[in-house]
């Protein structure tokens, strides 16, 4: 099996489009002083998505209060909340002509509501100017039910919270998080959902076994999670966790089949799959 000591396998090579194809999105984000998870997390799909005129908005500033072993988002002293941020996100949605919007955030354990109020304000601002469907990808809010309710009350079309990895690897991959707490967020979102779809995702290639991934998929279905993403972990820098191995396309296909067998409404499993990559296509046909 190929490892990080060798070259990337052929299924992990991607065309990088010319700068001219991504300039419009970059310029707009710069003009509106907005952050994206595409840039902050060093997403391998950035050029493709920017070239198609789409981006995943990162709210609550650029500094995260947690330090996960896999994540390239900056860790440090968070800046004060920007009350104008929701309006600027909404303007970007209009300028880009987005039909499906994904809004995520850094984790803000320093805030009493975990930043849930800013999520709600952003949804409200988008709905004031656009008919786009809206997907939120939230942190766990420290398990605070009032924070979760605040976002659910704003009625996103898709509520996404990633478990990220298998329970055994949490101390190394997500040391400030809890697998059971993440499942509980999804369970409570599902119980309250009405017409809201729930979604989660995980990375593979961090040292997990296929049986452990299968157990996570079963746990997600146990809490009635509707949508699933499974993608290859890629090390954003030498300071982050190493890739233990490159998962083959055949293994990703096996995870896809297992997700379908377990009854997920839709699943995307592949080397370049990410939570927000082609999110609208994954949810399309399942939103009411």
Secondary structure, DSSP 8 states (H G I E B T S, - for coil): ---TTS---GGG------HHHHHHHHHHHHHHT-EEHHHHTT-TTHHHHHHTT---EEES-S-BS---TT--S-BS------TTHHHHHHHHHHHHT-SEEEEEE---TTSTTTTHHHHHHHHHHHHHH---EEEEE---GGG-HHHHHHHHHT--SEEE---BS-GGGHHHH-TT--HHHHHHHHHHHHHH-TT-EEEEEEEE-SS--HHHHHHHHHHHHHTT--EEEEEE---SSTTS--------HHHHHHHHHHHHHHT-SEEEESTT--TTTTHHHHHTTT--
